[in-house]
Amino acid sequence: MDEADITRALKRIAHEIVERNRGARDLVIVGVPTRGVPLAERIATQISQIENYHTPTGALDVTLYRDDYGTRQAIPQSTKINFSITGKTVVLVDDVLFTGRTVRSALNALNDLGRPAAVQLAVLIDRGHRELPIRADFVGKNVPTARNENVTVRVKETDREDIVRVEKL
Amino acid sequence: MPLCLCGDIPLKLQRKHILGLQEMSAEEINLVLDTAANFKEVLARPIRKVPALRGKTVCTLFFEPSTRTRASFEMAAKILSADTSSLTVAASSVTKGETLKDTVLTMQAMGVDCFVIRHPQSGAPEMATRYVRGHILNAGDGCHEHPTQGLLDLLTIREAKGPIENLRVTIIGDLLHSRVARSDFWGLQKLGAKVTLCGPDTLLPPEFDKYGACLKTNCDAAIEGADVVMLLRLQNERMDGIYLPSVREYAALYGMNARRLKRAKPDAIVMHPGPINRGVEISNEVADGERNVILEQVTNGVAVRMALLYLLLGGEE
């Protein structure tokens, strides 16, 4: 996927979110660091253009809720959510949906911040191989992969380019 | 195992125990400070609890009295969902003659993953590292080091003043007996601050000169142009002889008051590791003044201890 593909996919996702929720009034968009955060912001920008309504966006750190820090420790980022999520429809945004474990930890992290009316999941890439009963509500692109492949998403905000690549490990 | 897809940098402390800042590198210190800065957000949440250290047990073992360090360690462990058990030495088998070695081995047999040790003897936590499989965190040993205090001071300075490099920091007080001053000194030194140590001759060890500190016995001169003024308590419990003519004289010559503080930079901050002795090293007006960050230091203490526990225990099976 190149820059134009990514932009088109995010635009479509924004339209689907608005359609599904009949507007953007009770929506908040929350990205999962690192790449989920800029993607969440782009979707929010699209939504504000479609609906002429500003949707709050934030970042949700899930490091402290992971079940695999035994094998891959990461430095926690700060959660930046300056609004209440209680009673809102939270759209979680991440770059790649793979095992579903990040989403699982994100759901637990959200729980500690409030009680949303609903949580929906938007991802740029769904690469399959779920290990938990989790599915995305909005998908940019389904990419069938082998387990030994790596999906790399790079975005302008953090990596100076917009690109999605599938690489053999 | 899931592949690393989200670009997290897998950083880790390359050591098992935290005994002092003298042996830590600037990179390691910055890793702890960055992690702690991110943990402060957890402290501001409505639900101050994350599951990161579920199933880990932290044992605090204090052979000396303490309010903030012990409470702070326990709070940090609990926010990260670790279990804590604290041994109050006065009420433990130590009074029946049990040695430090046997005490830690006993607690280890109950499944402790990390010991937080405070001891009047310098080097006691290091000795304990020879006996246990788990981690040791030094919570202050004799006149040696108090690394978590040093790190929380660095975090507080960084928050108030930005990068530590080239800041002028003056530490005033009982430098001879202060483990806090030693940890602060090593940390500041590694991060590139210009450190001035000030105290009466009897309490100012000349060896610091070798390591690049500026030593001064005149307090007014030492404060001149400082960005950070750090005050220390007279460690009466460690004074085994006569070091001062009188506490009143010390208060007059080295006590921080508003008039004296004018010599520092107008935006200088005043720090104190606590417990403070009002009217001795710090006057009421300074202790209650706007420029002190003493309570920020306490809050940062929880964040720094969370960071250390997480960095030591978080990456384990």
Interface residues (C-beta under 8 A of the other chain):
Chain A: V32 P33 T34 R35 G36 D61 T63 L64 Y65 D68 Y69 G70 T71 R72 Q73 A74 I75 P76 Q77 S78 T79 K80 D94 D95 V96 F98 T99 R101 T102 N108 A109 D112 L113 G114 E131 N150 V151 T152 V153 T158 L169
Chain B: M1 P2 L3 C4 L5 C6 G7 D8 I9 P10 L11 K12 L31 D34 T35 A37 N38 F39 K40 E41 V42 R45 P46 I47 K49 V50 P51 A52 L80 Y310 L311 G314 G315 E316 E317
